[in-house]
Amino acid sequence: MLQLVEWLTLVTTLPTANTAARMRLWRAVKALGAATLRDGVYLLPARETPGEALRALAEDVRAAGGSAEVLHIAADAAQDEAFRQLFGRGTEYAALIAATHEAADEKTLRRLMRELSQLAAIDYFPGPAQEQARQALAELATRLAPGEPRTAPGEISRLASADFSGRTWATRKKLWVDRMASAWLIRRFIDRKAKFIWLATPADCPADALGFDFDGATFTHVAGKPERVTFEVLMASFGLDTDPALARIAPIVHCLDVGGVPVAEAAGIEAVLAGLRADASDDDKLLKEAGRVFDGLYNNYRQENPND
């Protein structure tokens, strides 16, 4: 019996004069990793998230004065294989791997990590090329940023902040976004009497300190769906993930640390934090200054949800 595989197509028309709407559509389908069958016709595998995204794009097209329909295609084995070939990411992974050979600083490492995350998000049929790219990035991180945490499977247990008062917390020195945000979160919401020490290497972490954001730390990246960076793990561990304002900050931290879904505010926050990092004489001063940025973000988002 012939088994058919479902795909989704977005079929659109837009007024020729509406250049802005056409550009928005083009950027959106590119961000989704859709294949173009012809002008105005885009293809994605029939999965829940791509389907929701295509239906939202169809609504946008109609609002701009065009027409749009999301259709299901039942493809036989030969058609399915031909469609899959349109989604090969080998060339993009090869370019990313080549870039790791030229990378010479942590800023480039962070950019490549975000690029890998964004590419993996639209790699609907992952194969060896994705794993090769992840390995290349892991080797680069080992070279440029020793101690940079690798995502590993793990369980997140619910903890009580009252049991963590006045503790010593330790993370790698030369703070960047996830460590800045995590230290701010700890001091403001978890342990107001927290003492921080900044480590040259994770091996320097005292036995009685609570390590965060490095391999083997008490709190660090956790794999899963969704993958969580340290800031998000701390939120979940201490029941802070129900706070709407913190829930707005978490995607910014995630985006800047490992990539993923783009966040509008992320680029501006990154520029501010990079400037503070360049100017700070030590990590204590950096945390104090960065804390003001996160305080401001938190207060702004709370104003948007005054009843929470």
C-alpha positions as CSV (number, residue, x, y, z in Angstrom):
1,M,0.0,0.0,0.0
2,L,1.4,3.4,-1.0
3,Q,2.2,5.5,2.1
4,L,1.9,9.2,1.6
5,V,3.9,11.8,3.5
6,E,2.4,15.2,4.3
7,W,4.0,18.6,3.6
8,L,2.8,22.1,4.0
9,T,2.8,24.8,1.3
10,L,2.1,28.5,1.7
11,V,0.7,29.9,-1.5
12,T,0.7,33.7,-1.6
13,T,0.1,36.7,-3.8
14,L,0.9,40.3,-2.8
15,P,0.3,43.6,-4.6
16,T,3.4,44.4,-6.6
17,A,3.5,47.9,-5.2
18,N,3.6,46.6,-1.6
19,T,7.4,46.2,-1.5
20,A,7.6,46.3,2.3
21,A,5.1,43.4,2.7
22,R,7.0,41.4,0.1
23,M,10.3,41.9,1.9
24,R,8.7,41.0,5.3
25,L,7.4,37.8,3.8
26,W,10.7,36.9,2.2
27,R,12.6,37.5,5.4
28,A,10.1,35.4,7.4
29,V,10.1,32.4,5.1
30,K,13.9,32.5,5.0
31,A,14.0,32.6,8.9
32,L,11.8,29.5,8.9
33,G,14.1,27.7,6.5
34,A,11.3,27.2,4.0
35,A,12.0,26.0,0.4
36,T,10.8,28.1,-2.5
37,L,8.9,26.1,-5.1
38,R,8.2,29.2,-7.2
39,D,7.6,32.9,-6.5
40,G,5.1,33.1,-3.7
41,V,4.9,29.3,-3.0
42,Y,6.9,28.0,0.0
43,L,7.3,24.5,1.3
44,L,7.9,23.1,4.9
45,P,7.5,19.7,6.5
46,A,4.1,19.2,8.1
47,R,4.9,19.7,11.7
48,E,3.2,21.7,14.4
49,T,5.6,24.6,14.8
50,P,6.1,25.2,11.0
51,G,2.4,24.9,10.5
52,E,1.6,27.6,13.1
53,A,4.3,29.9,11.6
54,L,2.9,29.5,8.1
55,R,-0.7,30.2,9.2
56,A,0.6,33.4,11.0
57,L,2.3,34.4,7.8
58,A,-0.8,33.8,5.8
59,E,-2.7,36.2,8.1
60,D,0.0,38.8,7.7
61,V,-0.2,38.6,3.9
62,R,-4.0,39.0,4.0
63,A,-3.7,42.0,6.3
64,A,-1.3,43.5,3.7
65,G,-3.9,43.2,1.0
66,G,-2.8,40.0,-0.5
67,S,-4.1,36.4,-0.6
68,A,-2.7,33.4,1.1
69,E,-3.5,29.8,1.8
70,V,-1.8,27.1,3.7
71,L,-2.2,23.8,1.9
72,H,-1.4,20.2,2.7
73,I,0.5,18.1,0.1
74,A,0.4,14.3,0.3
75,A,3.7,13.2,-1.3
76,D,4.6,9.7,-2.3
77,A,8.1,8.3,-1.6
78,A,9.7,9.8,-4.7
79,Q,8.2,13.2,-4.1
80,D,9.1,13.1,-0.4
81,E,12.7,12.4,-1.2
82,A,12.8,15.2,-3.8
83,F,11.3,17.6,-1.3
84,R,13.8,16.6,1.4
85,Q,16.7,17.4,-1.0
86,L,15.5,21.0,-1.0
87,F,16.3,21.2,2.8
88,G,19.9,20.1,2.8
89,R,22.0,22.3,5.1
90,G,25.4,20.7,4.3
91,T,26.8,23.9,2.6
92,E,25.8,26.1,5.5
93,Y,27.3,23.7,8.0
94,A,30.5,23.5,6.0
95,A,30.8,27.3,6.0
96,L,30.3,27.3,9.8
97,I,32.9,24.7,10.3
98,A,35.4,26.6,8.1
99,A,34.7,29.7,10.2
100,T,35.7,27.9,13.4
101,H,39.2,27.4,11.9
102,E,39.6,31.2,11.6
103,A,38.0,32.2,14.9
104,A,40.4,33.9,17.3
105,D,38.3,35.4,20.1
106,E,35.3,34.7,22.4
107,K,33.1,37.2,20.5
108,T,33.4,35.2,17.3
109,L,32.8,32.0,19.3
110,R,29.6,33.4,20.7
111,R,28.5,34.5,17.2
112,L,29.2,31.1,15.7
113,M,27.3,29.4,18.5
114,R,24.3,31.5,17.8
115,E,24.6,30.8,14.1
116,L,24.7,27.0,14.8
117,S,21.7,27.2,17.1
118,Q,19.7,29.2,14.5
119,L,20.8,26.8,11.7
120,A,19.9,23.7,13.8
121,A,16.4,25.2,14.4
122,I,15.6,25.0,10.7
123,D,17.4,21.8,10.0
124,Y,14.3,19.7,9.6
125,F,16.2,16.5,8.6
126,P,19.5,16.6,10.6
127,G,22.3,14.4,9.7
128,P,26.1,14.0,10.3
129,A,26.8,17.5,9.1
130,Q,25.1,19.0,12.1
131,E,27.0,16.8,14.6
132,Q,30.3,17.7,12.8
133,A,29.5,21.4,13.3
134,R,28.6,20.9,17.0
135,Q,31.9,19.1,17.5
136,A,33.9,21.8,15.7
137,L,32.2,24.4,17.9
138,A,32.9,22.3,21.0
139,E,36.6,22.2,20.1
140,L,36.7,25.9,19.4
141,A,35.1,26.6,22.8
142,T,37.7,24.4,24.5
143,R,40.4,26.4,22.8
144,L,39.0,29.9,23.3
145,A,36.8,29.6,26.4
146,P,37.9,26.8,28.7
147,G,35.1,25.8,31.0
148,E,32.3,27.0,28.7
149,P,29.5,24.6,29.6
150,R,28.3,22.0,27.3
151,T,24.6,21.1,27.3
152,A,24.0,17.7,28.9
153,P,20.9,15.7,30.0
154,G,19.8,16.3,33.5
155,E,16.8,16.8,35.8
156,I,15.8,20.1,37.4
157,S,14.7,19.7,41.0
158,R,12.6,22.3,42.7
159,L,14.5,24.0,45.5
160,A,13.7,26.5,48.3
161,S,15.6,29.8,48.3
162,A,15.5,29.7,52.2
163,D,17.9,26.8,52.1
164,F,20.5,28.8,50.1
165,S,20.9,32.0,52.2
166,G,24.4,33.4,52.7
167,R,26.1,30.9,50.5
168,T,29.2,31.3,48.4
169,W,28.6,31.1,44.7
170,A,31.3,30.5,42.1
171,T,31.6,30.9,38.4
172,R,34.2,31.6,35.7
173,K,35.7,35.1,35.7
174,K,35.3,37.6,32.8
175,L,31.6,37.5,33.1
176,W,29.4,37.4,30.1
177,V,25.6,37.4,29.6
178,D,24.5,34.1,31.1
179,R,26.9,34.5,34.1
180,M,26.0,38.1,34.6
181,A,22.2,37.4,34.5
182,S,22.6,34.4,36.7
183,A,24.5,36.2,39.4
184,W,22.0,39.0,39.3
185,L,19.1,36.5,39.6
186,I,20.9,34.8,42.5
187,R,21.5,38.0,44.5
188,R,18.1,39.6,43.8
189,F,15.7,36.6,44.0
190,I,17.5,33.6,45.5
191,D,20.2,34.6,48.0
192,R,20.3,38.2,48.9
193,K,23.4,37.6,51.1
194,A,25.2,35.7,48.3
195,K,29.0,36.0,48.1
196,F,30.6,35.5,44.7
197,I,34.0,34.3,43.7
198,W,35.3,34.4,40.2
199,L,37.3,31.4,39.0
200,A,40.3,31.3,36.7
201,T,39.2,27.7,35.8
202,P,36.4,25.5,37.0
203,A,38.9,23.3,38.8
204,D,39.5,26.2,41.2
205,C,35.9,26.0,42.6
206,P,36.0,25.4,46.4
207,A,34.2,22.2,47.5
208,D,31.8,24.2,49.7
209,A,30.8,26.7,46.9
210,L,27.8,26.5,44.7
211,G,29.2,26.5,41.1
212,F,27.2,27.8,38.2
213,D,27.6,28.0,34.4
214,F,30.4,25.5,33.9
215,D,30.6,21.7,33.3
216,G,30.0,19.9,36.5
217,A,28.6,22.9,38.3
218,T,25.6,22.7,40.6
219,F,23.6,24.8,38.2
220,T,24.5,24.8,34.5
221,H,23.0,24.2,31.0
222,V,20.5,21.3,30.8
223,A,19.5,19.6,27.6
224,G,15.9,18.9,26.7
225,K,13.0,20.5,24.9
226,P,13.5,23.3,25.6
227,E,17.2,23.4,26.2
228,R,17.9,25.7,29.1
229,V,20.9,27.9,29.8
230,T,22.0,28.5,33.4
231,F,19.8,31.5,34.0
232,E,16.8,29.4,32.9
233,V,17.8,26.5,35.0
234,L,18.1,28.7,38.1
235,M,14.6,30.2,37.3
236,A,13.1,26.7,37.1
237,S,15.0,25.4,40.1
238,F,13.7,28.1,42.4
239,G,10.2,28.5,41.0
240,L,10.9,31.8,39.4
241,D,9.7,30.8,35.9
242,T,6.2,31.9,36.8
243,D,7.3,35.5,37.0
244,P,6.2,37.2,33.8
245,A,9.0,39.9,33.9
246,L,11.7,37.2,34.3
247,A,10.1,35.2,31.6
248,R,10.7,38.2,29.2
249,I,14.3,38.4,30.2
250,A,15.0,34.7,29.8
251,P,14.8,34.6,26.0
252,I,17.2,37.5,25.8
253,V,19.8,35.7,27.9
254,H,19.2,32.4,26.0
255,C,19.5,34.2,22.6
256,L,22.7,36.0,23.5
257,D,24.3,32.9,25.1
258,V,23.5,30.1,22.7
259,G,21.3,31.6,20.0
260,G,17.9,30.2,19.0
261,V,14.8,32.3,18.5
262,P,15.8,35.9,17.8
263,V,14.7,38.5,20.3
264,A,14.2,42.1,19.3
265,E,15.9,43.6,22.4
266,A,18.8,41.2,22.3
267,A,21.2,43.2,20.1
268,G,20.8,46.4,22.1
269,I,21.3,44.5,25.4
270,E,24.4,42.8,24.0
271,A,25.9,46.1,23.0
272,V,25.3,47.7,26.4
273,L,26.7,44.7,28.3
274,A,29.8,44.5,26.0
275,G,30.5,48.1,26.7
276,L,30.2,47.5,30.4
277,R,32.5,44.5,30.2
278,A,35.1,46.5,28.2
279,D,35.1,49.3,30.8
280,A,35.0,47.3,34.1
281,S,38.2,46.9,36.0
282,D,37.0,43.6,37.7
283,D,34.0,41.3,37.8
284,D,32.6,42.7,41.0
285,K,32.3,46.1,39.4
286,L,31.0,44.5,36.2
287,L,28.2,42.6,38.1
288,K,27.2,45.8,39.9
289,E,26.9,47.7,36.6
290,A,25.2,44.8,34.7
291,G,22.8,44.4,37.6
292,R,21.5,47.9,36.9
293,V,20.8,46.8,33.3
294,F,18.8,43.8,34.4
295,D,17.1,45.7,37.2
296,G,15.9,48.2,34.5
297,L,14.7,45.4,32.2
298,Y,12.9,43.7,35.0
299,N,11.2,46.9,36.2
300,N,10.2,47.8,32.7
301,Y,8.6,44.4,32.1
302,R,6.8,44.5,35.4
303,Q,5.2,47.9,34.4
304,E,3.9,46.1,31.3
305,N,2.2,43.6,33.7
306,P,1.2,45.8,36.6
307,N,-1.2,43.2,38.1
308,D,1.5,40.4,38.3
